[in-house]
């Protein structure tokens, strides 16, 4: 998860270098979510990053999903992890037996995402 602060445009811009770090250090099968935190401030003049800007960044960085959350209020926190878990399940369900048997934990050669 690339988490940025919706009250800081610079934090969204930082997602570019964070995504580059991911690309340089893991294989291309990893899921990447762009998550805007502090959504509780979304309807205030403190917001610097609109949802449209975040979607544009998600598309530019080829992320798998984009959403906003609030760690303060808990808004969308469960939904974020549920979405990620479901996405991982659907991408890797054919490998679950191998994983349960201890043979698929590294995902090598399976083509699924981690």
C-alpha positions in Angstrom: 0.0 0.0 0.0 1.2 3.4 -1.0 -0.4 5.7 1.6 -0.4 9.4 1.1 -2.0 12.3 3.1 -4.9 14.0 1.3 -3.9 17.3 2.9 -0.4 17.1 1.3 0.0 17.2 -2.4 3.7 16.4 -1.9 2.9 13.1 -0.2 1.0 12.1 -3.3 4.0 13.1 -5.5 6.1 10.9 -3.2 4.1 7.9 -4.3 6.1 8.0 -7.5 9.4 7.2 -5.7 7.7 4.7 -3.4 6.3 2.8 -6.5 9.8 2.9 -8.0 11.2 1.3 -4.8 8.6 -1.4 -5.1 9.5 -2.0 -8.8 13.2 -2.1 -8.0 12.9 -4.5 -5.1 10.1 -7.0 -5.9 8.8 -8.9 -8.9 6.0 -7.5 -11.0 3.4 -9.6 -9.4 2.9 -7.5 -6.3 -0.4 -5.7 -5.8 -0.1 -2.0 -5.2 -2.9 0.1 -3.7 -2.8 3.9 -3.6 -4.5 4.9 -0.3 -5.3 8.5 0.7 -5.4 8.9 4.5 -7.1 11.6 6.5 -10.3 11.3 4.6 -12.0 12.8 7.7 -10.6 16.2 6.4 -11.9 15.7 2.9 -14.6 18.3 3.1 -12.3 21.0 4.6 -10.0 23.5 3.1 -7.1 21.4 4.3 -7.6 18.9 1.4 -4.9 19.4 -1.3 -5.4 16.1 -3.2 -8.8 15.5 -4.8 -10.0 12.0 -5.5 -9.6 12.7 -9.2 -6.0 13.6 -8.8 -5.5 10.3 -6.9 -7.2 8.3 -9.7 -4.9 10.0 -12.2 -1.9 9.0 -10.1 -3.2 5.4 -9.7 -3.5 5.1 -13.5 -0.1 6.8 -14.1 1.6 4.4 -11.7 -0.4 1.4 -12.8 -1.7 0.7 -9.3 -4.3 -2.0 -8.8 -6.7 0.1 -6.7 -7.3 3.5 -5.2 -9.3 4.6 -2.1 -9.4 7.0 0.8 -9.4 6.1 4.5 -9.2 7.8 7.8 -7.0 6.3 10.6 -8.7 8.8 13.0 -12.3 7.7 12.4 -11.7 4.2 11.0 -13.5 5.2 7.7 -12.8 2.6 5.0 -10.0 0.9 7.0 -11.8 -2.5 7.1 -13.0 -2.1 3.5 -9.4 -1.4 2.3 -8.1 -4.6 3.9 -11.1 -6.6 2.8 -10.6 -5.4 -0.8 -6.9 -6.3 -0.7 -7.6 -9.7 0.8 -10.3 -10.5 -1.8 -8.1 -9.3 -4.6 -5.2 -11.5 -3.4 -7.6 -14.5 -3.0 -8.9 -14.3 -6.5 -5.5 -13.9 -8.0 -4.0 -16.8 -6.1 -6.9 -19.2 -5.4 -5.5 -21.8 -7.7 -2.4 -21.9 -5.5 -4.1 -22.3 -2.1 -3.5 -26.0 -1.9 0.2 -25.6 -2.5 0.4 -22.8 0.0 -1.5 -24.8 2.7 0.9 -27.7 2.1 3.9 -25.4 2.6 5.0 -25.4 -1.0 3.6 -22.1 -2.4 4.6 -19.5 0.2 7.1 -17.8 -2.1 4.7 -17.6 -5.0 7.6 -18.4 -7.3 6.5 -19.6 -10.7 2.8 -19.3 -9.9 2.0 -16.1 -11.7 -0.2 -14.8 -8.9 0.3 -11.6 -6.9 1.4 -11.2 -3.4 
